């Protein structure tokens, strides 16, 4: 059994980017842990009703996946760039030290959302081999509506070099995503069932499977 940690800048990123892969890992008997970096707070401009609803959604999603543990850092949403980088690295590093995962999955560095960029930088720092020797593989996932809207001229784009066959898990992934009611809408909205199905079929066609999720391998230690 391997210990796997998925780092989500925001709750729903884990499902958008690698929900089928997480379901497959869990079905194969591995322990999958969920780290949510940001959270809704009154200070961040969210209402008590929104905060309570999001708590309920996180609980339902965790139960649907059967995550081994859920860790919430509750750092300010869309305001990570206002925090000292050391604070973010330290918070993520503390969760890594507690879980000691062998595999870590996180958001792509050049996504449009600044939180994703900062989380990637913090994760790569916290998973340096002398800090987290137990981490043997680091992967980035693509988040529809963020990865595809990354427009940095110097970025070569998300170029997957690792695929996971998620045939048999796609429908369950999409059902879990529906729990985040405020984050999904009808096509042609990017976070729609049709768009995500289309992406899964496209990635599947690239690796000779019915449906797949794509990743970029950042590092692997063998």
N, C-alpha and C positions, 0 to 999 in steps of 0.2 A: 504494500500500500504506500502510495506517495502522498505527501502533503503539498497541496497546491493553494496558492493565494491569488485571488483576482482583486486588483486594485481599481476601484471605480472613482473617478473624480466626483461623479454625481450618481445617485441611485438611478438606474436604468442603463447606464453605460455598459455594465457587465452583461446585461441581457442583449442589448443591441450588438455589442461587439463580439461576444463569445458565449452566448447563452447555450447554444447547442453543444459546444465543446465542454462546458461545465457539466451539463446533463450527462454527456457521455463519460466524462471522468468519474462522476459520482456513480453511475450505473456500473462502471467497471471496478468499483470498490475503493476508489481513492477518496481521501479526505479533502474536501474543498472548503476554503475559508474565504469570507467576503470582507474586504476592507473598503469602507465608504469614507472618502476624504472630507467632503463638504456636507453641510447640513443646513436645514431651515431654522432660523432663529427669529425672535421678535426684533432683536437689534438689526437683523438683516432686512427688515421690512416685511416679513411674512406674518400672517395672522395666526392666532391660536388654532383656528379651524384648519388652516393649511398645514400647520405643523403636526397636528394630531392625525390628519389624513395621511400625511407622508409616513408617520410612524406606523400606522396601520398597514400601509402598502409595503413598507420594508419588512414588517413581520410576516405578511402573507407571502411575499416573494421568497424570503428565507425558508419558510415552511415548504413552499412549492419545490424548491431546489433540494431541500434537505442539506443545507450547508452545515458543516461541522461547527462553525462559529461565525458570528457577525461582529465586526469592530467598526465603530463610528467615531471619527475624529471630530466631527461637527465644526470644522473650520469654515469660515464665511464663504458662501457660494458667490462665485463671480468676483471675489475679492482676494483671491490668494496672492495676487501681485502686491497687496498692501502689507503682507506679512514678511518677516525676516525668513529667508530661505532656510536658515538653520532650524527654525522652529518646525517647519514642515518636514524637513528631513528627519529631525529627531522624533517627531510623532509617528511617522511611517516606520522608522527604524525600530521604535519600541514594539510595534505590532509584529514586525518581522522577527525580532528576538523572542517574542512570546510564542509565535507559531512555528518558526523554523521551517518554512516551506522549501521544498526542493525546486519547485517551478513557480514563477511569478508571471502573471499576465497584467499588462497595464495599457493605458491609452497611448496613441501614436503622438510623437513629439510635435508634428507640424499640423495638428488639428486646428480648426479655426478658433475654438474656445481657448482663451488664455489659461483657464484652470487645467485643461488637458496638458498643455505645454509644461506648466509648472509641476504638475504631478509626475510627468515623465522624467523631468530633470531630477526631482526629489527621489524617485524610485531608483533611478540609475545610480545616484549617489549613495543611497542607503543600501544598495545591493552590491557595492564594491566587495570584492572577494575577501579583503582583510576585515571588513565589517560584518559581512553575512556569509561566511564560508559554506553554509548549508545550501545556499541558492546555487543551483547548477544550470538553470536555464531561465532566460528572461525573454519574454515575447511581448510584442505590441499587437493589439487588435485594432481593427478599423471600426469607427463609430459613424454610422450613416447620419448625415446632417451636420457632421463636424469634420470628419476626415476628408470627405469629398468637397467640402467648402474651404479647405485650406488653400490659400492663394499666394503663399510666399513665393516670389519669383525664383529664389534660390533653391526651393524644395523640388526634388525630383519626383515627388508624389509617392503615395503608398505603393510599394512594389513587393507584393507577398512572395515569400520564399518557403513558406510552410503552410500546408493545408490540413484541415481536420474534416473528415467525412462525418457529416451530421445527419445522414439519412436515418430516419426513424426518430429524430429529436427535434426537427424543425417545427412541427406543429405545436409541440409542448413549449418550445421557446417562445413562439408567437402568442400562445395563450398566457404565458407568464407576463409578457410585455404589456398585455391589456390591463394588468393590475395597476400599472402607472397611468391612470385615466387621463391625467392632464398632459401627458407627454406624447400621446398618440392621437392620430386623426386619420381621416379617409385620404386615399390616394387622390392627387399626386403629392400629398404631404410626405416628406422623406420617411418619417417614423410611422409608416403605415404597414399593414400586413402585406399588401401587394408589393410594395417597394422592397421589403425585407425578404420576401419569398424570391423576388427577382434576383436580388443580390446573391442569395444562397444558391440559386440555380446557376447563375453566372460563374460563381466560384467553383461550383461543382463541375461545370463544363471544362474548367481549367485544370482539373485534377482527375478527370475521368470518374466522377461520382455523381450521384443524383443531386445531392446538395452538400455544400461545404461552407466552412468559415476559413478566412485567410488571415495569416499573421506574418509579421516580419520578425525573424529571429535576430535578436540583438546580441546575445551571447549564449554560449553553451560550454560547459566544462565537463569533460569526460574523463 
